[in-house]
């Protein structure tokens, strides 16, 4: 057999295995089989069979490799080993919590009910709790932005998601709280390097849902005071989230930001943010966030931020990504990270 044919055969078998592992009905059957018998022995037999049949094509590799492969796939998909019901994404587009001990798709515990679409939050220009937040939800998080590798001297971006120029490392602790159903408040303290650079507060109101709980939308108002130079940045955006299917979702934010008290390209600029997400596993979400600020003079600032979201526990999430910012004919790379603790 030619080397190319041999490699193609192995790749085809690997593809079949991945399709099996990521098809939720097969995972459900697999988890039920594991739960019926002691996990170690049954898991080894199932994993060894899968590994031998689809990757190697012959028997005799031993249980250890099979156990590792099957344990890895099941842990990646958030499946239990024994004694608990499995969490399976449903065909309605939402992840239903079959087991009451865990909820998938992010550290949004009090919002895990099925009365609203489950839309992940963008990392950089985030929400004040998810749309449709319930009373007494709370969250603390911290965001870090780290620009590097500017491609030109003329790199002069518009104010970023923290309302700052975006040319030095920035970080911001944030507190979010929902006093009423559908209403969330925010208090944030943006820092530039080690200096407190601004005071930021806001509110977010969920307007409603539509199309059988597929779409949800609301308004977000942010008022920020920058200390140097002294200036106000009020921002009003309309937010719309759409759950396309059990994997894909979309979030858009469109509105206006006012800028007073500083030399700038005009008193108003448009804000247009669009993010797309793929829930690839119960604990993992991949996404691409884009943030566009367009000044009246024609100057613009565009951020492209691929990102991942990892639900470490039901109450803790880590987001991270590396992207690029383009402004005034120049560009710079930018890394971002956000750690979230919800209550």
Secondary structure, DSSP 8 states (H G I E B T S, - for coil): --HHHHHHHHHHHHHHHHHHHH-HHHHHHHHHHHHHS-HHHHHHHHHHHHIIIIIISSS-S-HHHHHHHHHHHHHHTT--SSSS----B-TTSSB--SSTT---SSS-GGG-SSSS------SSS--SS-TT--TT-EEEEEEEEEEE----TT------TTSS-SSS-EEEEEEEEEEETTEEEEEEEEEETTEE-EEEEEEEEEEEEETTTTEEEEEEEEEEEEETTEEEEEEEEEEEEEE-SSSEEEEEEEEEEE-BSS--S-SEEEEEEEEEEEEEETTEEEEEEEEEEEETTS-EEEEEEEEEEEESSSSEEEEEEEEEEEETTEEEEEEEEEEEEE-
